[in-house]
């Protein structure tokens, strides 16, 4: 089956979306690094664990929540363990939990207000409430399709 190319209209939408997401991610990452000494990946792990019951989650569930592959998660958790932000603890005979440490909890609590302010400045405040709703709906549609494709591949 021959692959259909993108029209100018489609290509423009794809390019502006891709560029916006990359630049936004970069700016958020730079701010987190400068203000809190955290990478975006650090913040993601700490945020998920800080909201989990007792600050712990099975590692496979953390990977699924973050949308990361096993090797990426392993390397990220190794770096964070060395820095004292998380710990890995056995759960049952074969399972392993990621657990936020007091240092990790302090780091996310210290970083969250500034991070939220930066997200507001770079993203939220640039859209009307209606545009924000439309953006969330469109993003949700794309995200649902990606998740369904991942489930079908499993």
HELIX and SHEET records of a PDB file:
HELIX    1   1 UNK A    8  UNK A   36  1                                  29    
HELIX    2   2 UNK A   40  UNK A   51  1                                  12    
HELIX    3   3 UNK A   53  UNK A   55  5                                   3    
HELIX    4   4 UNK A   59  UNK A   66  1                                   8    
HELIX    5   5 UNK A   70  UNK A   82  1                                  13    
HELIX    6   6 UNK A  102  UNK A  122  1                                  21    
HELIX    7   7 UNK A  124  UNK A  126  5                                   3    
HELIX    8   8 UNK A  129  UNK A  153  1                                  25    
SHEET    1   A 3 UNK A  56  UNK A  58  0                                        
SHEET    2   A 3 UNK A  95  UNK A 100 -1                                        
SHEET    3   A 3 UNK A  86  UNK A  91 -1                                        
END                                                                             
